[in-house]
Amino acid sequence: MPRHRIRAHYEQLSEFGRGRIIELKEGAYQTLFWPARLPDSSAIKHVWDVMGSRLHLPRNVDFLPRQMEQIWHEAPQ
């Protein structure tokens, strides 16, 4: 694609963003499609949801690690 067509295609971006994309395209770099709101894109979010729903206020600080470990082992894999 000619350079002027690439530049016209990205006019709506900021100068920095436009330059970065043009640099990547002209340098033959390949970019990956990554949707902004991909469901379940982060496994750790699911883990924190499970922990948060099952974790109760511990009686003391010493009990908290044991409770978290128990929840971890009971969580579906």
Secondary structure by P-SEA (a helix, b strand, c coil): ccaaaaaaaaccccaaaaaaaaaaaaacbbbbbbbcccccccaaaaaaaaaaacccccccccaaaaaaaaaaaaccc
